[in-house]
Amino acid sequence: MAGVASPMLHRSRAEGTRFLTGLLVGAAAGAVVLAVPVYLLGRLLEPLPGPVAVGVLAGVCVLLGSADLAQRTPHVWRQVPQRLWHRLSPGALGVTWGFDLGLLFTTQKTTSLIWVAVAAVALTQPSLAVAVLAAISVGSMLVVVVTTLAAGADRRTEAGWSGSWVRWVRRGSGLLILSTAGVIVASLLT
């Protein structure tokens, strides 16, 4: 998003601000919409005994952690629609893209940490779906806003900035998720 917002901010501080504000609003709205099916899924899974649900979560962690280590993070291979850049005002563009990103399932993902969080909420505490998903979506958009507004944000839009570190981030995520699975299994055995 820095690649879109930085030029807007340079051209017009007001346009860039409307875009970034729209991202936050859209991300929150998308998270609330996504929270409904996550909550309903969690309610369907409630009959599972606690240890079984936690065991399923450990299994999900093993699968997702292994996927990250193998550089195969599950996600849809698309980004927010670029064609809207020329069709929408900065505020509407921000809301639209923020909503798309807030839905979590509709765009590329760097790691499986989001999927672990969704699984954990659905399997253990579905009543927290809105709070957790809103925190993830709005929190990630806040990082985008802060880094976009920071000095040097233009340099981070260069193609080479994201390529090499993604592999390391996925490896770290995979190890963290697998460690979490180990802690979950250990807690089940004690």
C-alpha positions in Angstrom: 0.0 0.0 0.0 3.0 2.3 0.5 3.4 2.2 -3.3 0.0 3.8 -3.7 -0.2 6.0 -0.6 3.3 7.5 -0.9 2.7 9.0 -4.4 -0.7 10.3 -3.2 0.8 11.9 -0.1 3.5 13.6 -2.3 0.8 14.8 -4.7 -1.7 15.8 -2.1 -1.4 15.3 1.6 -5.3 15.3 1.9 -5.7 12.6 -0.8 -3.1 10.4 0.9 -4.7 10.9 4.3 -8.1 10.0 2.9 -6.7 6.9 1.3 -4.9 5.7 4.5 -8.0 6.5 6.6 -10.1 4.6 4.2 -7.8 1.6 4.5 -8.3 1.5 8.3 -12.1 1.9 8.0 -12.3 -0.8 5.2 -10.1 -3.2 7.1 -12.3 -2.9 10.2 -15.4 -3.5 8.1 -13.9 -6.5 6.3 -12.9 -8.0 9.6 -16.4 -7.7 11.1 -17.8 -9.4 8.0 -15.3 -12.2 8.2 -15.9 -12.6 11.9 -19.5 -13.8 11.2 -18.6 -17.0 9.5 -15.7 -17.6 11.9 -18.0 -17.2 14.8 -20.6 -19.5 13.2 -18.0 -22.1 12.5 -16.8 -21.9 16.1 -20.4 -22.4 17.3 -20.7 -25.5 15.1 -17.5 -26.9 16.6 -18.5 -26.2 20.2 -19.8 -29.8 20.7 -16.2 -31.0 20.4 -14.7 -31.8 23.8 -12.1 -29.2 24.9 -9.0 -31.5 24.5 -10.2 -32.6 21.1 -10.6 -29.0 19.9 -7.2 -28.1 21.2 -5.7 -31.3 19.6 -7.2 -30.2 16.3 -5.7 -26.8 16.8 -2.3 -28.5 17.3 -2.8 -30.4 14.1 -3.7 -27.2 12.2 -0.5 -25.6 13.7 1.6 -28.5 12.4 0.2 -28.3 8.9 0.5 -24.5 8.7 3.9 -24.3 10.3 5.2 -27.0 7.9 3.6 -25.1 5.0 5.4 -21.9 6.0 8.8 -23.8 6.4 8.2 -25.2 2.9 7.5 -21.7 1.5 3.9 -22.8 0.7 1.8 -20.5 2.8 -1.8 -21.1 1.8 -3.4 -18.1 0.2 -5.3 -16.9 -2.9 -2.8 -15.8 -5.5 -4.3 -12.3 -6.1 -3.9 -8.8 -4.8 -6.4 -6.0 -4.4 -7.8 -4.8 -7.8 -5.3 -2.4 -9.3 -7.8 -1.2 -11.9 -9.7 0.7 -9.2 -6.7 3.1 -8.8 -8.0 5.3 -11.7 -11.7 4.7 -11.0 -12.2 5.7 -7.4 -11.5 8.7 -5.3 -8.7 8.2 -2.7 -11.1 7.7 0.2 -13.3 5.2 -1.6 -10.2 3.4 -3.0 -8.8 3.1 0.6 -12.1 1.7 1.9 -12.5 -0.7 -1.0 -8.9 -2.0 -0.7 -9.0 -2.0 3.1 -12.3 -4.1 3.0 -10.7 -6.6 0.6 -7.6 -6.9 2.8 -9.8 -7.1 5.9 -11.5 -10.2 4.5 -8.2 -11.9 4.9 -9.1 -14.8 2.5 -9.0 -12.8 -0.7 -5.4 -11.8 -1.0 -1.8 -13.1 -0.8 -0.4 -13.9 2.7 3.2 -13.8 3.7 2.8 -16.3 6.6 0.2 -18.6 8.1 0.0 -16.7 11.4 -3.4 -15.3 10.4 -4.7 -18.8 9.7 -3.5 -20.0 13.1 -5.3 -17.1 14.8 -8.5 -17.8 12.8 -8.3 -21.5 13.7 -7.6 -20.8 17.4 -10.6 -18.4 17.6 -13.0 -20.9 15.9 -11.8 -23.9 17.9 -11.4 -22.3 21.3 -13.2 -19.0 21.7 -15.6 -18.1 18.9 -17.1 -15.2 20.9 -13.8 -13.3 20.4 -14.0 -13.5 16.6 -14.8 -9.9 16.0 -12.2 -8.6 18.5 -9.4 -10.8 17.3 -10.1 -10.4 13.5 -10.5 -6.6 13.9 -7.3 -6.4 15.8 -5.4 -8.4 13.1 -6.9 -6.3 10.2 -6.7 -2.9 11.8 -3.4 -3.7 13.4 -1.8 -4.7 10.1 -3.3 -1.6 8.4 -1.9 0.6 11.2 1.5 -0.8 10.4 1.0 0.1 6.8 -0.1 3.6 7.7 2.8 4.2 10.1 5.4 2.9 7.7 3.9 4.8 4.8 4.0 8.0 6.8 7.6 7.3 8.0 10.5 8.9 6.3 11.9 6.8 3.4 8.6 4.9 2.7 9.3 5.4 -1.0 12.3 3.1 -0.8 10.2 0.3 0.6 8.2 0.1 -2.6 11.2 -1.0 -4.7 10.8 -4.5 -6.0 13.8 -5.9 -4.2 12.7 -4.8 -0.8 10.2 -7.6 -0.2 11.6 -10.6 -2.1 14.5 -11.9 0.0 13.1 -11.3 3.4 9.8 -13.1 2.8 11.6 -16.5 2.8 13.1 -15.7 6.2 9.9 -14.4 7.6 8.1 -17.6 6.5 10.8 -19.7 8.1 10.5 -17.8 11.4 6.7 -18.1 11.2 6.9 -21.8 10.5 9.2 -22.4 13.5 7.0 -20.2 15.8 3.8 -22.1 14.7 5.5 -25.5 15.1 6.7 -24.4 18.5 3.2 -23.4 19.4 2.0 -26.9 18.3 4.6 -28.4 20.6 3.4 -26.3 23.6 -0.2 -27.3 22.8 0.6 -31.0 22.7 2.7 -30.7 25.9 -0.2 -29.1 27.7 -2.5 -31.9 26.5 -0.1 -34.5 27.9 0.2 -33.0 31.3 
